[in-house]
Amino acid sequence: MPDKLALPPEDFSRLAQLGVDFVAEYYGSLAYQPVFVPSTAEAIRKLVEEPLPQSGAAFPELLGVIRDVVSRYNRHSAHPRCFGYICSPGAPITAISHMIAAALNINLTCWRSAPSGTEIEHVAVNWLKEMLGYPADAAGLLVSGGSMANFAALAAARSAKAPGNAVRDGMSAGPRMCAYVSEEGHFSIAKAAGMLGMGEQSVRQIKTDGKLRIDLADLESRVQQDRAAGHLPFCVVANAGTTATGAFDPLGDLADFARRHNLWLHVDAAYGGFAALAPAARHLFACIAEADSVALDPHKWLYGPMGCGCVLYKDPETARAAFSHDAEYTRRIGLVRDEAFAFWDYGPELSRPFRALDLWLLIKYVGAAALAEAVESNIACAKHLEKLVENSDDFEMLATVELSIFCFRYRPRGFKGDLDALNEQTLVRLQRDGSSYVSNARIRGQFALRGCVLNYRTTMDDMQTLLDDVRRVCLV
Ligand SMILES: *Cc1c(COP(=O)(O)O)cnc(C)c1O
């Protein structure tokens, strides 16, 4: 037996200790290192590219490469001023659950293969429902992320609303099935429609109002138009926090609309779902229980580790209709009811990692109250930035802060040039500078510096530092 592969327990302890020391040091250094170190693909490749190694190297040497290359040339999502995109910092406690899950290497296909793992996942998913205010008897499972959750939900919607058996017979016969989402919706909705054979064009992009929420009048007229043309409207997608600005569609109005038109209501809450924990945003979720399905991303605003999404289905039967399969090699022999449960009946994957251990440990160890406090504080930081911008005479907001995303731009006093070009340049300079990191968005045609507060380490002071950094790097 090759020792390096089997790694005797004493050796494991020794190596793991080096790994643990590295991780602890990393967490300790976060606030002092740049959020990002500029580099090039070629430079990084030169440091790691080599032919297939035939014999193993020493672990300390490899840990050195992880320190000097992998960690150094990483954009540090756990840095308190990493505001770009929707970057979750993760939580240190899940670095521990990740290691344990890797050791147990449980495969969560079904109860038979993972009795304890399956029950842990049920419990963790039930807690997510509770956080959201979603019915306790809904079905749900963890998936790789929000894109996969949206895909799974649309697959369930399709088989629930198709005139025939879409899973068995495909989409070639019958009317074009149309889904509706605002122009601000995430691209994974259109991508899902493409993969499901409905075509990306079947996802109708609906106009938005002054707060970038779906325009109900435009929605109504697009559905009427599609009906008149002989198409089959089947699903409306509500954004519970858009990726660009955090805009939140009115769930109650959309639930009424969906009921009147016999549409499936899917809520894309991949970014905003866990805002339900925060008193400041709780009211937005009043009608969430009416959704037929919900996409969540614990790896975003629940601070979970990357690769953890969740899809919920109000009626478990709709998920089974889309996904359940029986093959001889998966037949559950001698098991009934709860012990016959299989995750593959509810989603696209068969082999599945133990994502639930991360969630279970995170929620049990930290507690929902502290998670809620962190979410609330993130919202407060974004609203604080909005105040700072509004009280300044050289910045302006380009969208209202709804949750924890802020879109603004620099507008130096007396500047008469092209503001889009100035802010684009500022973005690049800021990203290279390393003190604060934001990304970009286009809001009604205007270039915006866009940030999202999604880190429990971020403080009000960091918001001021961001504005100071913009002023410092911009050389007008
Ligand atoms: C991030 C996001 C997604 C996609 O989620 P992934 O986990 O990146 O696949 C979908 N919808 C919204 C609104 C998002 O913010």
The ligand as a Gaussian input file, in Angstrom:
#p B3LYP/6-31G(d) Opt

LIG

0 1
 C      -25.261000      34.448000      -8.100000
 C      -26.621000      34.407000      -8.665000
 C      -27.053000      33.315000      -9.420000
 C      -26.125000      32.186000      -9.800000
 O      -25.678000      31.517000      -8.680000
 P      -24.323000      30.632000      -8.727000
 O      -24.249000      30.117000      -7.352000
 O      -23.220000      31.600000      -9.063000
 O      -24.493000      29.596000      -9.758000
 C      -28.367000      33.298000      -9.840000
 N      -29.194000      34.308000      -9.558000
 C      -28.812000      35.387000      -8.843000
 C      -29.787000      36.476000      -8.561000
 C      -27.502000      35.470000      -8.378000
 O      -27.105000      36.551000      -7.689000

